[in-house]
Amino acid sequence: MESLIEQIVADAEERAFPAGTPRDARLAWLPGKVDAVVGMRRTGKTWLLLQTLAAQVEGGVPRESVLYVNLEDERLWNLRADQLTLFVEVFYRRRPSMRDRECIFVFDEIQLIDGWERFVRRLLDSENVRICVSGSSSKMLSKELATSMRGRSISTEVFPFSFAEYLVHRGVELSSKTRPGSKLRSLIEHHLRGYLTEGGFPEVQGLDLPLRRRVLQEYLDIVLLRDVVERHGVSNVPALRRLMRQLLSAPAGLFSINRLYNDFRSQGLSVGRDSLHAFVDHLHDAFLFFPVSIHSNSERVRQSNPRKVYPIDPGLVTAAAPKSGWGTGQLLETLCFLHLRRTHPEVSYYRHDDGTEVDFVVQSPDGPQLVQVSADITAGDTRQRELRALDAAMNHLGVREATIVTLSSEERVALTGGEVRIVPFSLWSLDVL
């Protein structure tokens, strides 16, 4: 094993850091803290880490003081936590002068090694190092990590490309936070139509439709098998796969475990309610879906009401179920959720006593923010329905301004509860209103 690690460290020293599309996510980079980069597979965690290392080297950090290790390397498949220290020993043996200065150690996909936390904590205590780790498990964000690292870690989530990153990747210049002119706005709205269905996974950008679907379907398979079945020891794979397909076919939809249980039984699929609860938690842990609860201060109310569920990327929806019942409105709502979730760890939906609903509630320093989503607010009685729901919520929650996100409409409407901004997603998500 030591000779193998010697070769891996030697290869890492020769590795060039890629440029790539700059990401909006930034590591906290605080002294004495481990930076944990988390997110679903293929969202760009490795690229963010390598771009961070490149920026450090460009800023004057010696290249020889940096070690990057990819623990998904198949040669390390049986690596144990107590063998991780070999990387440190080999590194300093090759570069003994580096013990006199601060070094940077990066361990990619470290969650594959059981007990890695104790190694990282010891390394942080015993050496002059900055440490970055990555993983595709939301448990690296949880209190479990905070407990095991004794408060010495801070997490950064990585999502697929945001719409702003998607535009930059396509060479669209967004040099300021001012409203774009007509020509640039037309170009932005053109790209939005593609983003709605293609999504933001970096690797599939520019691929033709059949190939993109194949790649994204493989993403789903590997997350299901590696991050759910293997990690959690799931034996009822047919039921798990059916659940995943069911959730992908109805993005932004309400779901309840009891209804799913009854549906599966009627289809002859044997699975228990407790197993379905666990499956949803596992899919969330793998960052594939985000369950959203009703807005309430009561835990009993949150638990007893159906949740909404959003996938990590709209491209997975169109790849997995290209002819299902989803529509533009559901994909747009998914994009709005992801835009909010990037900056707000808690997102909920609101339901008034009269049955009206508001898609999203997020907390800000100024109080709750209400966001409704409607692809075409001019269709039928959509306008009045959406405004009525917001008016009820604004009056109940004491909110004086709310937002309706659309594909293209833009105006302001006065209600009894306050003012509603109707804005296109392209401007709202880029913060150029």
VOPAGU-2260 file (C-alpha; in pm, 1 decimal, decimal comma):
REM VOPAGU-2260
SITE   aa  ch    i         X         Y         Z
SITE  MET   A    0       0,0       0,0       0,0
SITE  GLU   A    1     282,3     245,7      82,5
SITE  SER   A    2     440,3     211,3    -261,9
SITE  LEU   A    3     101,0     274,2    -420,6
SITE  ILE   A    4      48,9     586,6    -211,6
SITE  GLU   A    5     401,7     701,8    -302,0
SITE  GLN   A    6     301,8     681,4    -669,8
SITE  ILE   A    7     -29,5     858,9    -612,9
SITE  VAL   A    8     143,1    1144,6    -429,0
SITE  ALA   A    9     407,4    1170,3    -702,6
SITE  ASP   A   10     136,6    1184,1    -970,3
SITE  ALA   A   11     -53,3    1448,9    -773,4
SITE  GLU   A   12     257,5    1671,5    -767,2
SITE  GLU   A   13     258,9    1674,1   -1147,8
SITE  ARG   A   14    -111,0    1748,3   -1184,1
SITE  ALA   A   15    -204,1    2080,2   -1341,9
SITE  PHE   A   16    -495,3    2268,8   -1191,1
SITE  PRO   A   17    -774,7    2329,3   -1447,3
SITE  ALA   A   18    -933,2    2667,8   -1507,1
SITE  GLY   A   19   -1289,4    2581,1   -1610,8
SITE  THR   A   20   -1600,3    2789,4   -1553,7
SITE  PRO   A   21   -1566,3    2988,7   -1230,5
SITE  ARG   A   22   -1817,6    2882,8    -965,8
SITE  ASP   A   23   -2018,9    3111,1    -741,1
SITE  ALA   A   24   -1951,3    2888,7    -437,4
SITE  ARG   A   25   -1654,5    2989,3    -224,0
SITE  LEU   A   26   -1483,2    2799,5      53,3
SITE  ALA   A   27   -1485,6    2971,5     392,2
SITE  TRP   A   28   -1106,7    2916,9     426,2
SITE  LEU   A   29   -1096,2    3000,0     796,1
SITE  PRO   A   30    -783,8    2926,2    1003,0
SITE  GLY   A   31    -819,7    2614,5    1215,8
SITE  LYS   A   32   -1131,1    2494,7    1029,2
SITE  VAL   A   33   -1170,9    2200,8     791,7
SITE  ASP   A   34   -1351,1    2303,4     472,5
SITE  ALA   A   35   -1605,2    2033,8     378,2
SITE  VAL   A   36   -1733,9    2059,1      19,1
SITE  VAL   A   37   -2055,5    1863,0     -27,3
SITE  GLY   A   38   -2303,3    1796,6    -305,6
SITE  MET   A   39   -2434,8    1533,5    -542,3
SITE  ARG   A   40   -2190,9    1349,6    -765,8
SITE  ARG   A   41   -2086,1    1532,8   -1083,1
SITE  THR   A   42   -2195,4    1876,0    -962,3
SITE  GLY   A   43   -1838,0    2007,1    -975,1
SITE  LYS   A   44   -1700,5    1957,6    -621,9
SITE  THR   A   45   -1361,3    1842,8    -751,7
SITE  TRP   A   46   -1337,7    2133,8    -995,1
SITE  LEU   A   47   -1419,6    2379,8    -717,2
SITE  LEU   A   48   -1145,8    2228,7    -500,3
SITE  LEU   A   49    -891,3    2237,4    -782,5
SITE  GLN   A   50    -987,2    2595,3    -875,3
SITE  THR   A   51    -942,1    2690,9    -509,5
SITE  LEU   A   52    -596,4    2533,1    -508,4
SITE  ALA   A   53    -508,3    2710,6    -833,4
SITE  ALA   A   54    -610,5    3044,1    -680,8
SITE  GLN   A   55    -393,0    2975,7    -375,3
SITE  VAL   A   56     -89,6    2892,7    -592,0
SITE  GLU   A   57    -149,4    3202,4    -805,7
SITE  GLY   A   58    -162,5    3402,2    -482,8
SITE  GLY   A   59     185,9    3288,7    -382,7
SITE  VAL   A   60     138,3    2952,4    -209,7
SITE  PRO   A   61     417,2    2716,6    -327,5
SITE  ARG   A   62     283,8    2439,0    -552,1
SITE  GLU   A   63     493,3    2182,5    -364,0
SITE  SER   A   64     304,2    2261,1     -40,4
SITE  VAL   A   65     -23,5    2132,4    -187,7
SITE  LEU   A   66    -144,6    1771,4    -181,4
SITE  TYR   A   67    -461,4    1657,7    -361,3
SITE  VAL   A   68    -588,3    1298,4    -314,6
SITE  ASN   A   69    -887,8    1148,2    -496,1
SITE  LEU   A   70   -1017,9     870,0    -272,2
SITE  GLU   A   71   -1245,2     739,8    -548,4
SITE  ASP   A   72    -931,2     605,6    -716,0
SITE  GLU   A   73   -1010,2     235,4    -765,3
SITE  ARG   A   74    -662,4     145,3    -641,3
SITE  LEU   A   75    -764,8     276,7    -297,8
SITE  TRP   A   76   -1086,4      77,3    -281,4
SITE  ASN   A   77    -986,9    -112,3      36,5
SITE  LEU   A   78    -812,4     178,2     209,1
SITE  ARG   A   79    -875,0     199,9     583,2
SITE  ALA   A   80    -889,1     513,7     796,6
SITE  ASP   A   81    -566,4     420,8     976,4
SITE  GLN   A   82    -387,2     410,9     638,0
SITE  LEU   A   83    -478,4     770,1     549,5
SITE  THR   A   84    -180,6     884,1     755,5
SITE  LEU   A   85      46,7     723,5     492,5
SITE  PHE   A   86     -34,7    1011,5     258,9
SITE  VAL   A   87      95,2    1256,8     517,8
SITE  GLU   A   88     409,0    1053,3     586,7
SITE  VAL   A   89     488,9    1012,2     216,8
SITE  PHE   A   90     422,5    1379,4     145,4
SITE  TYR   A   91     660,4    1505,5     415,2
SITE  ARG   A   92     921,0    1243,7     332,1
SITE  ARG   A   93     927,0    1371,8     -25,2
SITE  ARG   A   94     912,6    1736,7      84,7
SITE  PRO   A   95    1073,1    1758,5     432,6
SITE  SER   A   96    1118,3    2134,7     409,3
SITE  MET   A   97     738,7    2173,8     395,3
SITE  ARG   A   98     711,1    2095,7     766,1
SITE  ASP   A   99     839,7    2449,2     827,0
SITE  ARG   A  100     543,2    2613,5     654,5
SITE  GLU   A  101     168,0    2576,5     621,0
SITE  CYS   A  102      58,6    2312,7     370,2
SITE  ILE   A  103    -276,2    2240,5     206,1
SITE  PHE   A  104    -415,9    1885,5     205,4
SITE  VAL   A  105    -726,3    1800,6       0,1
SITE  PHE   A  106    -904,4    1464,8      33,0
SITE  ASP   A  107   -1173,2    1424,6    -233,9
SITE  GLU   A  108   -1476,2    1196,7    -164,1
SITE  ILE   A  109   -1346,7    1120,5     183,7
SITE  GLN   A  110   -1682,6     984,6     301,9
SITE  LEU   A  111   -1584,0     655,2     134,9
SITE  ILE   A  112   -1343,6     590,6     425,5
SITE  ASP   A  113   -1517,1     493,2     749,4
SITE  GLY   A  114   -1376,3     678,9    1046,7
SITE  TRP   A  115   -1206,9     952,1     841,5
SITE  GLU   A  116   -1311,0    1220,1    1090,9
SITE  ARG   A  117   -1065,2    1104,0    1358,3
SITE  PHE   A  118    -777,8    1114,6    1107,3
SITE  VAL   A  119    -863,4    1465,6     991,0
SITE  ARG   A  120    -904,0    1594,5    1345,6
SITE  ARG   A  121    -566,0    1450,1    1446,9
SITE  LEU   A  122    -399,7    1593,6    1135,9
SITE  LEU   A  123    -544,1    1935,9    1209,6
SITE  ASP   A  124    -413,2    1917,8    1566,6
SITE  SER   A  125     -66,4    1781,7    1489,6
SITE  GLU   A  126      47,1    1952,9    1168,3
SITE  ASN   A  127      60,3    2305,3    1026,5
SITE  VAL   A  128    -202,8    2242,7     758,6
SITE  ARG   A  129    -521,3    2363,2     599,2
SITE  ILE   A  130    -751,5    2073,3     516,9
SITE  CYS   A  131   -1028,1    2045,6     258,7
SITE  VAL   A  132   -1249,4    1740,0     222,2
SITE  SER   A  133   -1538,3    1662,2     -10,3
SITE  GLY   A  134   -1824,1    1415,8     -11,1
SITE  SER   A  135   -2155,9    1333,3    -174,3
SITE  SER   A  136   -2350,5    1287,5     147,8
SITE  SER   A  137   -2561,7    1550,6     319,5
SITE  LYS   A  138   -2455,7    1398,2     652,5
SITE  MET   A  139   -2132,6    1592,1     604,2
SITE  LEU   A  140   -2351,2    1899,7     664,9
SITE  SER   A  141   -2527,5    1760,8     968,2
SITE  LYS   A  142   -2479,5    1783,6    1342,1
SITE  GLU   A  143   -2306,8    1445,6    1322,7
SITE  LEU   A  144   -2010,8    1605,2    1144,6
SITE  ALA   A  145   -2013,7    1904,6    1376,7
SITE  THR   A  146   -2001,2    1666,2    1671,9
SITE  SER   A  147   -1732,3    1438,7    1532,4
SITE  MET   A  148   -1515,7    1733,0    1428,7
SITE  ARG   A  149   -1587,1    1914,1    1757,3
SITE  GLY   A  150   -1696,3    2230,3    1582,5
SITE  ARG   A  151   -1382,6    2251,9    1368,3
SITE  SER   A  152   -1543,6    2214,2    1026,1
SITE  ILE   A  153   -1748,4    2438,1     799,6
SITE  SER   A  154   -1943,5    2314,4     496,9
SITE  THR   A  155   -1993,9    2454,9     148,4
SITE  GLU   A  156   -2263,9    2308,6     -75,9
SITE  VAL   A  157   -2205,7    2269,6    -449,5
SITE  PHE   A  158   -2501,0    2253,7    -686,9
SITE  PRO   A  159   -2509,3    2211,4   -1064,2
SITE  PHE   A  160   -2454,3    2538,3   -1254,6
SITE  SER   A  161   -2682,8    2821,4   -1148,0
SITE  PHE   A  162   -2836,2    3018,3   -1433,6
SITE  ALA   A  163   -2563,6    3281,6   -1395,8
SITE  GLU   A  164   -2292,0    3013,2   -1415,6
SITE  TYR   A  165   -2472,9    2850,9   -1709,6
SITE  LEU   A  166   -2458,8    3181,6   -1898,5
SITE  VAL   A  167   -2091,3    3235,7   -1817,3
SITE  HIS   A  168   -2016,2    2882,5   -1938,1
SITE  ARG   A  169   -2175,1    2978,3   -2269,7
SITE  GLY   A  170   -1972,4    3294,5   -2302,2
SITE  VAL   A  171   -2248,7    3539,1   -2211,4
SITE  GLU   A  172   -2090,2    3842,3   -2048,9
SITE  LEU   A  173   -2254,4    3948,5   -1721,4
SITE  SER   A  174   -2014,4    4219,8   -1618,3
SITE  SER   A  175   -2241,5    4420,2   -1389,6
SITE  LYS   A  176   -2550,2    4398,1   -1171,5
SITE  THR   A  177   -2742,7    4638,2   -1391,4
SITE  ARG   A  178   -3047,0    4558,2   -1603,0
SITE  PRO   A  179   -2936,9    4423,5   -1944,0
SITE  GLY   A  180   -3025,6    4598,9   -2266,9
SITE  SER   A  181   -3272,6    4454,2   -2515,0
SITE  LYS   A  182   -3017,2    4260,9   -2718,9
SITE  LEU   A  183   -2849,5    4099,5   -2418,7
SITE  ARG   A  184   -3184,1    4030,5   -2253,5
SITE  SER   A  185   -3306,8    3845,5   -2563,6
SITE  LEU   A  186   -2993,0    3632,9   -2554,3
SITE  ILE   A  187   -3041,7    3559,9   -2183,0
SITE  GLU   A  188   -3405,7    3458,6   -2233,8
SITE  HIS   A  189   -3303,4    3234,8   -2523,7
SITE  HIS   A  190   -3056,3    3050,6   -2299,7
SITE  LEU   A  191   -3316,1    3021,7   -2023,4
SITE  ARG   A  192   -3529,0    2799,9   -2248,4
SITE  GLY   A  193   -3233,6    2564,5   -2282,7
SITE  TYR   A  194   -3149,5    2576,8   -1911,5
SITE  LEU   A  195   -3505,8    2475,9   -1821,7
SITE  THR   A  196   -3467,8    2138,3   -1991,0
SITE  GLU   A  197   -3090,1    2080,7   -2007,2
SITE  GLY   A  198   -3014,7    2174,1   -1648,6
SITE  GLY   A  199   -2677,2    2269,4   -1507,6
SITE  PHE   A  200   -2460,1    1960,2   -1464,9
SITE  PRO   A  201   -2122,1    2079,0   -1599,2
SITE  GLU   A  202   -2027,4    1761,1   -1785,2
SITE  VAL   A  203   -2338,5    1752,0   -2008,6
SITE  GLN   A  204   -2319,9    2110,4   -2130,0
SITE  GLY   A  205   -2316,8    2119,0   -2508,7
SITE  LEU   A  206   -2403,7    1751,2   -2555,7
SITE  ASP   A  207   -2677,6    1662,5   -2800,7
SITE  LEU   A  208   -3008,3    1546,6   -2654,2
SITE  PRO   A  209   -2967,7    1165,6   -2681,1
SITE  LEU   A  210   -2618,0    1167,7   -2533,8
SITE  ARG   A  211   -2713,5    1412,8   -2260,4
SITE  ARG   A  212   -2999,8    1187,5   -2154,8
SITE  ARG   A  213   -2773,4     884,8   -2144,8
SITE  VAL   A  214   -2515,5    1062,3   -1926,8
SITE  LEU   A  215   -2778,0    1197,7   -1686,0
SITE  GLN   A  216   -2947,2     859,0   -1660,9
SITE  GLU   A  217   -2609,4     711,5   -1568,7
SITE  TYR   A  218   -2580,6     977,2   -1296,3
SITE  LEU   A  219   -2910,9     854,7   -1153,8
SITE  ASP   A  220   -2796,7     492,9   -1165,3
SITE  ILE   A  221   -2466,3     555,6    -989,9
SITE  VAL   A  222   -2626,4     770,9    -718,5
SITE  LEU   A  223   -2888,8     502,4    -663,1
SITE  LEU   A  224   -2639,6     216,3    -645,4
SITE  ARG   A  225   -2331,5     375,1    -486,4
SITE  ASP   A  226   -2479,4     645,7    -264,0
SITE  VAL   A  227   -2800,7     475,3    -154,7
SITE  VAL   A  228   -2795,9      96,5    -205,8
SITE  GLU   A  229   -2432,9      37,8    -106,1
SITE  ARG   A  230   -2405,0     311,0     155,3
SITE  HIS   A  231   -2729,0     226,5     334,6
SITE  GLY   A  232   -2756,7    -144,6     261,3
SITE  VAL   A  233   -3088,5    -121,0      75,6
SITE  SER   A  234   -3214,1    -461,1     -40,3
SITE  ASN   A  235   -3548,3    -362,4    -199,9
SITE  VAL   A  236   -3392,9    -198,4    -504,6
SITE  PRO   A  237   -3705,1    -224,9    -728,7
SITE  ALA   A  238   -3911,1     -22,3    -479,3
SITE  LEU   A  239   -3629,5     231,7    -437,4
SITE  ARG   A  240   -3595,8     273,3    -812,8
SITE  ARG   A  241   -3973,3     308,6    -853,8
SITE  LEU   A  242   -3978,4     577,4    -584,1
SITE  MET   A  243   -3700,3     770,4    -755,5
SITE  ARG   A  244   -3881,6     757,2   -1090,6
SITE  GLN   A  245   -4207,9     858,4    -925,2
SITE  LEU   A  246   -4052,0    1166,9    -767,9
SITE  LEU   A  247   -3875,5    1264,0   -1091,0
SITE  SER   A  248   -4201,0    1238,0   -1285,9
SITE  ALA   A  249   -4368,5    1496,3   -1061,7
SITE  PRO   A  250   -4117,0    1769,8    -977,3
SITE  ALA   A  251   -4247,4    2036,5    -738,4
SITE  GLY   A  252   -4537,1    1807,1    -648,0
SITE  LEU   A  253   -4685,4    1722,6    -308,9
SITE  PHE   A  254   -4627,9    1370,9    -186,1
SITE  SER   A  255   -4713,3    1164,2     118,3
SITE  ILE   A  256   -4566,2     834,5     226,7
SITE  ASN   A  257   -4912,0     686,6     289,8
SITE  ARG   A  258   -5026,5     765,5     -63,0
SITE  LEU   A  259   -4706,2     624,8    -212,0
SITE  TYR   A  260   -4741,3     313,6       1,5
SITE  ASN   A  261   -5096,8     255,1    -117,6
SITE  ASP   A  262   -5002,6     322,9    -481,0
SITE  PHE   A  263   -4714,9      76,4    -465,8
SITE  ARG   A  264   -4931,6    -190,5    -305,6
SITE  SER   A  265   -5197,9    -147,9    -574,6
SITE  GLN   A  266   -4922,5    -202,4    -833,5
SITE  GLY   A  267   -4813,1    -523,8    -661,3
SITE  LEU   A  268   -4488,0    -378,6    -528,9
SITE  SER   A  269   -4405,7    -498,8    -178,3
SITE  VAL   A  270   -4255,0    -229,6      43,7
SITE  GLY   A  271   -4322,2    -105,6     396,2
SITE  ARG   A  272   -4405,5     247,9     503,9
SITE  ASP   A  273   -4092,4     266,3     719,2
SITE  SER   A  274   -3882,5     162,5     419,8
SITE  LEU   A  275   -4034,7     439,6     207,2
SITE  HIS   A  276   -3958,0     694,7     479,4
SITE  ALA   A  277   -3599,2     567,9     486,2
SITE  PHE   A  278   -3570,5     573,3     105,2
SITE  VAL   A  279   -3674,6     940,2      90,6
SITE  ASP   A  280   -3416,4    1022,7     358,7
SITE  HIS   A  281   -3147,6     829,8     167,6
SITE  LEU   A  282   -3224,4    1011,1    -159,3
SITE  HIS   A  283   -3206,8    1341,5      25,9
SITE  ASP   A  284   -2878,9    1236,2     188,4
SITE  ALA   A  285   -2739,1    1177,5    -163,0
SITE  PHE   A  286   -2851,9    1530,4    -264,8
SITE  LEU   A  287   -3080,7    1389,1    -535,8
SITE  PHE   A  288   -3400,2    1538,8    -391,1
SITE  PHE   A  289   -3494,0    1812,1    -143,1
SITE  PRO   A  290   -3813,8    1759,4      58,8
SITE  VAL   A  291   -3988,6    2085,7     156,0
SITE  SER   A  292   -4226,9    2104,3     452,4
SITE  ILE   A  293   -4521,3    2333,0     515,6
SITE  HIS   A  294   -4444,3    2666,8     684,5
SITE  SER   A  295   -4533,6    2636,1    1051,8
SITE  ASN   A  296   -4383,1    2682,1    1395,1
SITE  SER   A  297   -4537,1    2349,9    1497,4
SITE  GLU   A  298   -4331,5    2036,8    1435,5
SITE  ARG   A  299   -4652,8    1832,2    1455,9
SITE  VAL   A  300   -4807,5    2038,6    1174,8
SITE  ARG   A  301   -4494,7    2003,6     961,2
SITE  GLN   A  302   -4487,0    1629,3    1010,8
SITE  SER   A  303   -4858,0    1570,9     951,2
SITE  ASN   A  304   -4884,3    1767,1     626,0
SITE  PRO   A  305   -4764,2    1645,5     283,4
SITE  ARG   A  306   -4424,8    1763,9     168,5
SITE  LYS   A  307   -4322,1    1895,7    -169,9
SITE  VAL   A  308   -4013,1    1749,5    -332,9
SITE  TYR   A  309   -3767,9    1907,5    -577,2
SITE  PRO   A  310   -3488,2    1737,1    -771,7
SITE  ILE   A  311   -3131,9    1871,5    -769,4
SITE  ASP   A  312   -3156,4    1964,7   -1138,7
SITE  PRO   A  313   -3431,5    1992,4   -1404,3
SITE  GLY   A  314   -3212,0    1807,2   -1653,8
SITE  LEU   A  315   -3260,1    1488,7   -1450,7
SITE  VAL   A  316   -3637,1    1525,7   -1489,7
SITE  THR   A  317   -3628,3    1555,1   -1867,6
SITE  ALA   A  318   -3368,6    1279,0   -1895,4
SITE  ALA   A  319   -3549,1    1028,3   -1674,6
SITE  ALA   A  320   -3905,5    1093,6   -1783,2
SITE  PRO   A  321   -3904,1    1286,6   -2112,2
SITE  LYS   A  322   -4272,5    1214,9   -2182,4
SITE  SER   A  323   -4418,6    1237,0   -1832,2
SITE  GLY   A  324   -4665,1    1485,1   -1691,5
SITE  TRP   A  325   -4421,2    1758,1   -1595,6
SITE  GLY   A  326   -4453,7    2092,4   -1767,1
SITE  THR   A  327   -4267,8    2420,1   -1802,3
SITE  GLY   A  328   -4425,5    2552,5   -1482,8
SITE  GLN   A  329   -4288,7    2263,1   -1276,7
SITE  LEU   A  330   -3940,8    2301,0   -1422,8
SITE  LEU   A  331   -3947,6    2676,3   -1358,2
SITE  GLU   A  332   -4062,1    2616,1   -1000,2
SITE  THR   A  333   -3773,8    2370,9    -958,1
SITE  LEU   A  334   -3526,3    2634,0   -1079,5
SITE  CYS   A  335   -3673,7    2890,4    -839,9
SITE  PHE   A  336   -3643,8    2648,7    -548,2
SITE  LEU   A  337   -3280,3    2572,6    -632,6
SITE  HIS   A  338   -3203,9    2944,4    -663,8
SITE  LEU   A  339   -3347,6    3005,5    -315,5
SITE  ARG   A  340   -3194,9    2692,3    -165,2
SITE  ARG   A  341   -2843,8    2796,9    -267,1
SITE  THR   A  342   -2856,6    3080,7     -15,9
SITE  HIS   A  343   -3128,2    2969,1     229,2
SITE  PRO   A  344   -3083,5    2637,2     410,6
SITE  GLU   A  345   -3452,9    2635,5     510,5
SITE  VAL   A  346   -3721,3    2670,4     243,4
SITE  SER   A  347   -4088,3    2593,2     310,8
SITE  TYR   A  348   -4424,7    2634,6     138,3
SITE  TYR   A  349   -4727,4    2818,8     278,5
SITE  ARG   A  350   -5089,5    2707,5     291,9
SITE  HIS   A  351   -5363,6    2940,0     417,1
SITE  ASP   A  352   -5680,7    2830,2     593,6
SITE  ASP   A  353   -5878,8    2910,1     277,8
SITE  GLY   A  354   -5676,9    2646,5      85,5
SITE  THR   A  355   -5460,7    2887,7    -114,4
SITE  GLU   A  356   -5087,5    2816,2    -131,9
SITE  VAL   A  357   -4765,3    3008,6    -181,5
SITE  ASP   A  358   -4480,2    2809,4    -331,1
SITE  PHE   A  359   -4192,8    2933,3    -113,3
SITE  VAL   A  360   -4127,6    3098,5     219,4
SITE  VAL   A  361   -3770,4    3181,9     320,4
SITE  GLN   A  362   -3642,9    3372,2     618,8
SITE  SER   A  363   -3437,7    3689,5     581,4
SITE  PRO   A  364   -3311,4    3947,0     832,8
SITE  ASP   A  365   -3620,4    4155,3     747,4
SITE  GLY   A  366   -3863,7    3869,0     805,9
SITE  PRO   A  367   -4028,5    3608,3     580,7
SITE  GLN   A  368   -3999,1    3640,0     203,6
SITE  LEU   A  369   -4281,8    3504,5     -11,1
SITE  VAL   A  370   -4215,2    3377,4    -363,3
SITE  GLN   A  371   -4483,0    3245,8    -597,6
SITE  VAL   A  372   -4402,0    3085,4    -934,6
SITE  SER   A  373   -4614,8    3101,2   -1248,8
SITE  ALA   A  374   -4466,4    3040,0   -1592,7
SITE  ASP   A  375   -4751,6    3227,9   -1765,5
SITE  ILE   A  376   -4947,0    3448,9   -1531,0
SITE  THR   A  377   -5173,5    3568,6   -1814,1
SITE  ALA   A  378   -5327,1    3224,7   -1872,7
SITE  GLY   A  379   -5692,1    3185,1   -1767,2
SITE  ASP   A  380   -5761,2    3280,4   -1406,2
SITE  THR   A  381   -5399,1    3222,5   -1306,4
SITE  ARG   A  382   -5330,2    3586,9   -1226,8
SITE  GLN   A  383   -5616,2    3624,9    -979,8
SITE  ARG   A  384   -5545,3    3288,1    -816,5
SITE  GLU   A  385   -5178,2    3366,6    -757,5
SITE  LEU   A  386   -5246,7    3718,6    -631,4
SITE  ARG   A  387   -5522,1    3595,3    -400,2
SITE  ALA   A  388   -5287,9    3339,2    -246,3
SITE  LEU   A  389   -5016,2    3598,3    -190,1
SITE  ASP   A  390   -5259,5    3851,7     -46,4
SITE  ALA   A  391   -5381,2    3599,8     212,5
SITE  ALA   A  392   -5026,2    3501,3     306,6
SITE  MET   A  393   -4902,3    3860,1     325,2
SITE  ASN   A  394   -5183,9    3963,3     556,6
SITE  HIS   A  395   -5135,8    3658,2     779,6
SITE  LEU   A  396   -4754,5    3679,5     802,2
SITE  GLY   A  397   -4729,0    4059,5     807,7
SITE  VAL   A  398   -4523,6    4075,6     487,9
SITE  ARG   A  399   -4546,1    4399,7     288,0
SITE  GLU   A  400   -4379,9    4283,8     -35,7
SITE  ALA   A  401   -4390,9    3953,9    -222,9
SITE  THR   A  402   -4270,6    3820,3    -558,1
SITE  ILE   A  403   -4421,3    3624,2    -845,1
SITE  VAL   A  404   -4155,5    3473,8   -1072,6
SITE  THR   A  405   -4259,3    3416,8   -1434,3
SITE  LEU   A  406   -4094,0    3336,6   -1764,3
SITE  SER   A  407   -4138,1    3682,7   -1913,3
SITE  SER   A  408   -4402,3    3903,6   -1741,3
SITE  GLU   A  409   -4298,9    4206,4   -1537,5
SITE  GLU   A  410   -4511,1    4456,7   -1340,4
SITE  ARG   A  411   -4605,6    4568,8    -989,1
SITE  VAL   A  412   -4945,7    4510,7    -831,7
SITE  ALA   A  413   -5088,1    4670,2    -515,4
SITE  LEU   A  414   -5285,2    4439,7    -281,5
SITE  THR   A  415   -5445,0    4490,4      58,7
SITE  GLY   A  416   -5144,2    4320,0     219,1
SITE  GLY   A  417   -4880,7    4520,3      29,2
SITE  GLU   A  418   -4713,9    4517,2    -311,6
SITE  VAL   A  419   -4636,9    4222,3    -537,5
SITE  ARG   A  420   -4350,9    4230,2    -787,2
SITE  ILE   A  421   -4412,4    4019,5   -1096,8
SITE  VAL   A  422   -4068,2    3948,4   -1242,5
SITE  PRO   A  423   -3909,4    3721,0   -1504,6
SITE  PHE   A  424   -3682,1    3446,6   -1375,1
SITE  SER   A  425   -3399,1    3563,8   -1599,1
SITE  LEU   A  426   -3373,6    3899,4   -1416,4
SITE  TRP   A  427   -3473,4    3773,0   -1070,2
SITE  SER   A  428   -3213,1    3496,8   -1062,2
SITE  LEU   A  429   -2939,8    3730,4   -1187,3
SITE  ASP   A  430   -3039,1    4001,0    -935,2
SITE  VAL   A  431   -3054,6    4270,3   -1202,7
SITE  LEU   A  432   -3408,3    4403,3   -1145,5
